[in-house]
Amino acid sequence: MPERRPLAPDQPWVEFAVTDADWDAAAPELLTSMYSQLVLIRAFEQYVLRLAAEGLVHGPAHSSIGQEGGAVGSVLALHAGDTVNGSHRGHHQFLAKALAHVEPKGIDPGADYSPEVRDVVLRTLAEICGLDRGWSHGRGGSMHLQWKQAGAIGTNAIVGGGVPLAAGSAWAHRRAGTDAVAVTYFGDGAINIGSTLETFNLAAAWRLPLCFFVENNHYAVSTTVEESTAEPRLSARGPGFGIRSYRVDGMNVLAVHLAMREAVAHMRAGGGPTLVEADVYRYYHQNGPFPGSAFRYRTRQEEDSWRARDPIDQLEGHLARRGILSPGQQRAAVARAKQLLADTGDLLLEPAPGGKPQERRIRPAEWPDPAFVDVGVRGDLSEFATARTVDRDSYGATAPVKFIDAVAGVMDRRMATDERVVVLGEDVHRLAGGTNGATRGLAERYPDRVLGTPISENAFAGLGGGLALDGRFRPVVEFMYADFLWVAADQIFNQIGKARHMFGGDDAVPFVLRAKVAMGTGYGSQHSMDPAGVFATAPGWRIVAPSTPFDYVGLMNAALRCADPVVVLEHVDLYTGTGDGPTEDWDYCLPVGRAAVRRAGSAATVLTYLAMTDRVLTAVDRTGIDAEVIDLRWLDRASIDWDTIGASVRKTNRVLIAEQGALGTSYGGWLADEIQRRYFDWLDAPVERVTGGVASPSISKVLERAAIADVDDVVRGLTTLTDGGNHG
């Protein structure tokens, strides 16, 4: 018979409970601070539900009533420099952190509210109603609450979407030399999804000061946690990743607080991440003012049993027992909280003209200006005001440089001159500079800023996003292949790309993504994507596509200066090539939004980018057609060089867009449409397009070559466009 030896995880997993002795030992100031926050947050949530019932909240109103003990107990264990983020049900967490920020010594439940507290309540309610004086001018609403100055770095509508971002905040705290910690709040749904589990692993491997705070309220919308997982004690996930884990009664605010204090002490001492599972209950349905029993997925008896353990009621009992606050004082505190919400509502609302009695509407002056709709999708590029921008014609002497040496060389220069730059990705620290040598020498010179990650695109892309949102660092994240963007699509498109605009348009998101385009390498359908077309249709991103060593240096410098997220596309066909590049000066930026005319001509305009540029030039030489070839370099809508394109179209009256990638994700699709709208009166023929096929490239060399566009395809396109090429 084989022997069976029990195994135990390296980190403990404990259930944390308190007794009356713990309640008796708690400082009165702590208990009154807890009480003030609990009753104010409860009154706030009740008022939001009232507004939702009146139709005054546009969109969801995810109430946290019943769950306040987890937020208040945990936040009051934090310091001012600690950061938190949360999920779509995050009013209570946001308010707890914001209130602790403006009243660090606690709110006196017997006193009038300070102007600062009133302002927090007003701006939060305004944000939930979509109004201009909200934290994000109404763009975030109920699910996207952010006040970075208070350490509330953003709640999130994507289940688990904020978890990797919090890892970035935690890394930034540690790298900056502080003892601050980050806390990410999520629920029973997020704990089972990839981005969360990837972040568990990454945080544990790197010993990040990150607390995974799980509000286990036992339901998704109507699906129970027991239906969703074989282990409903969700804190069981932690020890398997090497994370110290706690399970605590979330209806008991003191138990949460004491468990959180222990978890925070562990993290501040360098012990790595923690997981705290708070067992709580959502009194109302997923969204709106009705209990779950109204939808018949739970019973009144179940709801009543949880309400009998209400966190406010429990705390009130101990406050009265210890003689800290009498029942009369407690009633007065609750009344003051409700009056504050009524007063706040009066600032934002007015009687509806011609409406029914008691019918209200938003005061018209409170709405944001419709002209604000697109402001802040990207920044205004003011960060380039002092930049030294040159192009090839004004740079001076160059020398032959291997493309891959330009990639590694400019990153070395930037890391030497800017300690904020951090490089992360799979294998970037090994193999003499990653799989292609793009980070050669960097790990040896900057070992604490070149981070080889686990295979976890969601986690490390999101961690980089968290670093960018933190503002103290400039992450450069490498995706080994562009196709892997789909693995991390939530972080790339929903989180990083939308963050600036979603949170009001003011905060920078200095994130650089290096994405390798590997068509022609034999790696097949899942390693051969050109993502330019996908990024061009996604809000927030800038796109650069260098085709020469000189351009790579200038475009990467521009990307690292830019306050917006920038994807730098790199084609593997270019890595081994040689072209003009810098000799000693690696500090210039190429101008944002300037294309390069690689060949002047009058018979047709050919627009192209990346490795297709040389193929186009070869095709033009083969046909003898006097075509003007424009290397776009900047591909996003906000940065594309319409001046150069327009001047060329008005001269040639014909346009060919040449790209290598597949038809379905074609960059040229939207570009052709835009050109025909802008320059219709100057076009003598429809815009012609050269792309790859419908199918993704295959492993077979023959089928791969058939799937991607090449010189012969450009020759055919040019010949068709110019009626046989009689324009030489």
N, C-alpha and C positions, 0 to 999 in steps of 0.2 A: 504494500500500500504506500502511495506517495505521502510524504509528510506535508502537513498544512500548517503554515506559520502565519499567525495573524499579523497584519500590517497596520501601521498607524500613520496618519499624516504628520508631516513635520510641524504644522501649525495647529494650535488648539481650536476647538469648536465648542463653545460653551453657551448655555442658556443663562441669561442674566436676569435676576429677580431682586426686588427690594422688599424690605420689611417695614413695619411701623417704626423700628429703631432708626432706619435710614431716613424716614420722613422726619423723625424727631431731630436728627442730626443736621438736616438741611438748613442752610442759612435762611432766615426770613426774607432777606432781600432777593435771594434766588427764587423763592417760591412766589413772591409778589411779582417779580419780573415775568416769571412763567405765566402767572394768572393774567397779567395785563395783556401780554401778547395773545394768549389763548382767546380771551373774550373779544379782543379787537379783531382778530382774524376771523373768529366765528361770526361776529356782527358783519364784517365785510362780506363774507361769503353768502350770508343770508340776504344781504342787500343786492348782491350780484344776481342771485337767483330770482329775486323780486323783479329786477330790471329785465332779466331774460324772459320772465313770464309776461311782462308788458311789451315784449318785442323790441326792447331798447338795446339789446346786445346782439350785434350782427355776427353770426357765427356761433360756435359752441361756447358753453359756460360750464367747464368741468369743475364741479365743486369739490373742495377738499374737506367738507364738513364731516367730522368723525375722525379725520386723520391728522388733526392739528398737533396732537401730542408728539408725533414723530418729528415734525419740523421744528417745533419750538424747543423740545428737549435737546435735540441735536445741535441746533444753531447756537444756543446759549452756551455750548461747550467750546465754541470757536473764538478765535481772535479776529481783530479787525482786518488783518492782512490775509486771512484765509478766504478761499473762494468756493462758491457753490454753483452748480447748475442743476437743472431738473427736467421734468418731462412736461407733457401737455397738461397734467393736473398739478400745477406748481404754484398757484397763488399763495398758499400757506408758506412754502419754502422761501419764495421771493420776499414776502412781507416780513417773515421772521428775520431774514438777513438784513433787509433794509431798515427795519425798526431797530435792530441791534446796532446798526451803523449810526443812526441819528441819536440814539439814546443808549450809549455804551454802558451806562451805570444802571440801566433798567428804567422802565416806565412805572411811575408811582400810580397805583390803581386808585388812590384817593384824590389825585390832583387833576387839574385840567390838562388836556393834551397840549404839547408844545407846538409852535408853528411848524417845526420840522416834521413832527409826526403827522400833522394835518396835511402837509405837503406830500408826504409819502402816500397817504391814503388817496388824496386827490389825483395825483399823477397816475397811480396804479389803476384807479377806477376809470380815469379818462382813457388810459391805454386799452383797457378791456372793452370799452365802448368804441374804440377806434377814433379817438379824438386827438386834436393837434397837441394839446398840452400833456399828452401821455409820454412815457419814457422814450418811445420810438415814433412819436408823432402819429400814433394810431396804426402804424403798419404791423406791429407785432400782435396786438390784441391779447386775448386771453392766454394763448399758448406760447408766446414769444416775449417774455418779460426779461428785461436786462437793465441793470444799473451797475456798470462796471466799477464806479467809484466806491460802491458799497460792497464790492466783492460778489455781486450777483451777476454772473457772467452769461446768463441766458438760459431760459427754459426752452423746451424743444417739442415740436409737434410730431416728430418721427420717433416711434418707439425705439428706445436705445440709442437714438442718434446723437445725444449729447454726451454719452459715456466716453468715447474716445477723445472728444474735445477736452474733457476734464483731465484726462491723462496729460495732455499738453500743458494745462495749467499747473499740474503737479510737478512736471519736469521743470517748468520755468521757475517755480518757487525754489526748487532744490539747486538748480544751476545758478540762480541769482544769489545763493548763499544765505537764504532765509530759512527759518524753521516753519514756514507757513505750510498748510496742508490744503488739499482740494477735496471737496465732497461732491459726489454725483448721485442725485436722487433718481430712482426709477422704480418700476413695479414688477409684478409677477410675470408680466408678458415679456419685458425686456431682458429678464435674466436668462431666457432660453434662446436668445437670438445671437447671431454670429458676431456682430460688432461688440456686444457686451462681453462675450466669452473671450474673444480675441484680446480685448483690453484687460480682462482679468490676467491673462497670461503675460502680456507685455508689462503691465504694472508690477506683477510679482517678479518677473525676470529682472527688471531694472530697479526693483525696490523703491517704487515711487511712493511719495506721501499722499496717497489717494484712498479715500474712504468710499466704498461702494455701499450706499445706503439704500436698502431695499424696503420699500413700503409694500408689504404683502397684504393687500386688501381683499385677497381671495377671489377676485373676479377680473376678467378682462372686461368685455362689455357685459356678456351674460354667461360666458363659459367659466366654470370654476377652475381653481388652480389644481384641484385633484384630477380634473379631466385633462389638464394640459401637461402634467408631468407625473412620473412615478414617485418622485420625492418632493412632496409639497412643503417640506421644511427647506425653504429656499437657501438658507445660509449654509446648507450642506455643500453647495457648489464651491465655497471658498477654499476649504482645506485641500481639495483636489488640485488646486492651482498654487498651493503654498501660501494661502492668505489666511491670516488670523481672523476668525469669524465669531460673531455673537448673534444670539437670538434673544429678543427681548419683547416684552408686552408693550406694544406701541400705544396702547390706551393709557398707559401709566407714564406720565411725562417725566417723573423723576427717574424711573428705571431707564428710560431712553437716555436721559442726561448723564447718568452715572456710567452707563455702558459706553456712551460716546466719549466721555472724558477719558476713560481707559483706552479706547481705540485711538484717540487723538494723541495721547501721551506716547503710545507705541510708535505712531508715525513720526512725531516730532523727534523721537530718539533715534530715528534712522532704521526702524524695524521693518519698513516696507508697508504695503497696502493693508487695509482692513476691510472687512465686510460686516455690516450691521443690518440684520433683518428685524424690522419692527412689524409686529403683528397688529394690523390696524383694520378698520372697516370703513367702507365708503357708504355713508348713510343714503345717498341719493343714487340715481341711475348714472350711467356713464356721462350723460350730458343733460342738463336741465333740472327743473325743480320737482321732479317726481321720484319717489322711492323705487328701488328695484322691484319690490313686490307688485307695483302697478303694472309691470311688464311680465309678471308671473314666472320669473326665473329664480326668485327666492321668496321665502314666506315672511309674513308679518312677525311670526314668532322668532325667527332668526334675527330679524332686524331689531326687535325689542330686546333680545338678549344682549346684543352688542350695545345698544343705547343705554342699557342698565350699567354699562362699564364706561360711560362717557368720560373722556379725559378731564373736562372742566368740572364735572360733578365730583370726580375723585379728588381733584385738587382742592375744590371748595370744602370738602369734608375735612381735610387735613388742616387747611387754613383756619377753619372755625375751631377744630379740636385743639389746636395749639394757641388759640387766642390771637392770631395774627390779623385776621380779617373776619369780622362778624358777618352773619348772613345779611344784615342790613347794608353793611359796607360792600358786600359782594353784589347785591342787587343794584346799588348805586353805581358801581363800576360797570356793570352790564348796561345800565341805562345810559351812562355817558358814552359808551362805545356805540350804542345804537343811535344816539343823538348826533355823534360825529358823522356817522354815515348819512343820516338825514340831511345834515347841514352841507355835507359834500355833494350830495345829490342835487340840492337846491342850486349849487353853483353851476352845475352842468345841464340841468334840466329846467323846463318851463312848461306851463299848461299848454296843451295842444290847441292851437287856434281852432275854434269851432268844434272841438272834440267833446267827448262825453265827460261827465264829472270825474275828476281824478285822473283823466287821461293826460299823459305827459309826452313831451318830445325832447330831443336833444336841442339845446340852444344853437341856432344856426352858426353863430360866431365860433363855436367850439370845433366845428369840422375842419380838417386840413384843407388847404387850397388844392383843388384838383390839379393845378399846374405842378404840384409837388410829386405827382405820380411816379415819374421816372428819375427824379433827382436822387443821386447816390447809388445808382446801379453800379457805377464805377466812380472813382475819384476824379478830381479835376486836374490831376497831374502837376499840381503846384510843387510837389516834391522834386520836380526837375528844374525848378527856377535857377538853382545854382549848379546844375550839372554841366559838365563839359561834354557837349555833343559834337561829334564830327562824323563825316562820312568818308568813304574811300578817297574822294577827290580832294579833301582838305586835310587828310591825316599826315601825309608825308611819306617817307620811305617805309616800305614793308619788306618782308623776306618770306621765302617759302616756308610754310608751317603745315605740319600734318594736322588734319582736322581734330583727331582725338587728343593731340597735344594741346590744342587750343581749348578744348573742353576742360581738361585737367588743369591747364595753366591759369585760366581766368578764375577758376574756383580757388586755386591756391592763393592767388593774389587777393581775392576778396576775403578769404578767411584770415589772411595775414593782417589785413588792414581793418577788419570789422569783426570784432569778437562776438557780435550778435549772430553771425551766420552759422547755422547748424545744418549738417548734411545727414540725411537718414534714408535708409532703404535696405533692401535685401542684398547682402554680400558686398555692400559698398566699402566695408573696412578690410576686406580680404581679397585674395586673387589678384594682387598687384593692381588694385583699382577697380574692383568689380568685374563683371563679366566681359567688359570691353575696354577697361583701362581708363574709364572716364574720371575716376577718383584716385588715380595713381598718386601715391605719396602723401595723400591727405591724412590718412589714419595715423601715420607715423608722426606727422608734424602737429596734428590737432586731435589727439586720441579721445579727448573728452567731448569733441564736437562732431565726430564722424561716427554715427551710430548704426551699426549693423542690426537690423531688426529681424524678429521672427517672420515667417511667411504669414502675413496678416495685414493685407492692404487696408482693410477697414480701420484697424487699430492704428497703424502708423501714419496713414493719411490723416485720420482724425486727430492724432496727437500733434502732427504738424499744423493742422488747422487751429488747434488750441494754442499752440505757440504763437501763431500769427495773430490770433485774437488777443492774446495776452499783451502783445506789443513790445516785449523786451527782447525778442529774438526774431530772426529772419530765417525760417526753415526752408531748406531745399530738399524736396522729397523726390526720390527716384523711383519710378515704376519700371521694372525690368523690361516689360513689354506694354505697349499702349492698350492692348486688349484687356489687361488687368484693371483698367479703369472701371469696367463693368462690375468687377468684384467690389469695388469701393465707391460705386456710383452715388450712394447716399451721401457719403462724406464729401465727395468732389462736387456734386451738383446741388444737392439739397442744403448742405451745410456751408461749405467754404464759399461756393459761388454766390449764394444768396445772402450771406451773413450781413454784409455792409448795408445793403438796401433794407433788409428785413428789420434790422435794429435801428433804423432811422437815417442811415446814409452818412453818418459822420465818422465812424471809426474805420481805421485802416485795416486791411487784411493782407499783409505783406507775405504772401505764400508763393513759392516758386515750385512748380511741378515739372520734373524732367521726364518726358515720355518718349520712349524709343519706338520708332517705326521700323519694322524688320521685314518688310516685303522682300522676297527674293532670297531669303536665307534658308528655305526649306523647313521652316518651323510650322507650317501649316495654318489651318483656319483660325486657331486660337492664339496665334502669336504674330499676326501680320497686319494689324489694323492701322489705318491712318485715321486718327481721331479728330482731324481738323473740322470736319463738317459737324460733328457732334458738339464740340466746344463752341463753334460759331453760332449755334442755335440755343446755347445755354446762357442765362444771364450772369453777368458779373465777371466773367473771365476775359483776360486779354491773351492773345495767342501770338507767339513769335515762331518763325520758321526759318532758321539760318541755313544758307546753302554754301557758305564759304567760311574758312577759319576767321577772317577779319570780321565778318558779320556775326559769327557766333560770340566772339568776345564782346562786341558792342551791344548785342542784343541781350546777352546774359547780364552784363553790367546794368542795362536798363531794367531788366526784369527784377534784379535785386534791389534796385532803387525804388521801383514802383510800389505804391501803397495798395495796389489791387492784386488779387491772385493772377499769376501769369503761368501759362503752360508753355514750356520750351520744347518744341518738337525736334527730335534728332533722328535722322535717317541713317541706318547702319551702313548703307552704301557710301556715305560720305566719310565715315570714320577713318578709313585707311587712305583716303585721298589727301592730296597736298594742294595748297593754294596760298594766295597772299594772306599774310597775317602780321600781327605786331611783332616787333623785335624786343623792345624794352618797355614800351608804354602799353600797359594793360588796363588803363583806368578810364578809357573813353566810353561814352554811351552813343549808340546810334540814335538818331532822333526818333521819338515815338511817332509812328504813323507815316513813315517815309519809305516808299518802295524804291527799288533800284532798277533803272533801265539798263539791262545787260546788253541789249543791241538796239540801236535806233533803226527805224524803218518807216515805210509809208503805206505798205500794201495791206497790212493786218496787224492787229494788236493781239499778242499772246500773253495771257496772264498765267503765272505758274509759281511754284514754290518748292522748297526742299530739293531732293535729288532729281526731281523732274526738270529743274532748270537747265542742267547740262544736257539732258536728253532733248529738250526743246531746241536748244542752240544747235545741237547736232542735226536735228531734223530740218531746221531752217537752212543750214548750209547745204544739206542734201537736196532740198527742193529748189534752191535759188530764189525763193520768194523773198521779197524785201520786207520782212516782218519785223515789227518792234516787239522785243521780248522784255516783259516786266516781271522781275522777281518781287513778289508782293512783300515778303519779309514779315509784315504785321497783318494778321488775318482776321482779327475780330472786328465786329461792326463799328466799334467806337474808334478804332485805330487805323483802319484801312485807308490807303492813300488815294482818295477820290480825285485829288488835284492832278496827280500824275496819270491816273487811269483816264480821267475825263479829257485831258489834253491829248492823249494818244488816240482815244476813240474819235474825237473831233477831227483828227488828222487822217486816220486810216479808214474809218467808217465800217470796220469789220472787227469782230472779237472772237478769239478762240480761248477757251479756258482749258488748260491741260493739267491733269492731276493723275497720280498713279493708282490711287485707291479705288475701292469698290463703288459701284453706282449707288447702292443703297445708303451709304453714309457719306456721299459726295459733298465736298466743300463747295464745289462749283454750282450746285443746284440753286442755293439761295443767292449766290453771287450773280449768276446769269439773270435771275429774275430782277435783281436790283439794278443791274446794268441796263436791262431793257426798259425799266421804268424811268431811270435817270436820263438815258441817252437815246431814247427811241428816235428822235428826230434826226440823229446823226448816223443811224445804222442803215446800211444798205442791204443787210442780210441778217437773219436771226443769229443769235449768239450760238456758236458751235462749241460743243464740249467733247473733250477726250477724257475718259475715265477708264478704270478697270471694269471688269464684268460684274454681273449680278452676284456670282458665287464668290465666297472667300477663297483666297489662295489655298491650294492643296499641297500635300507633301510631294507628290510627283513633280519632278522638275518641269516636265512638259505642260502639265495642267497648271502649275503655278505661273509659268510664263504666259500662258494663255489668259490667266485671270487678271493680270496687272498690265496697265498701259505702259507702252515703251515708245521708242523712236519711230517705229513703223506706224503706230497709231497716230502720232502727231503729224507725220507726213501725210497720212490720209486725211486727217482733219484739216490741215492747212490747204491741201489741194482742193478739197470739197468747198471750203470757205471762199477760195479765190478763183473758182471756176477754172481749174486747170493750172493755176500757177503762173499765168502770163503777166506777172507784175514785177518781174525782176529788174 
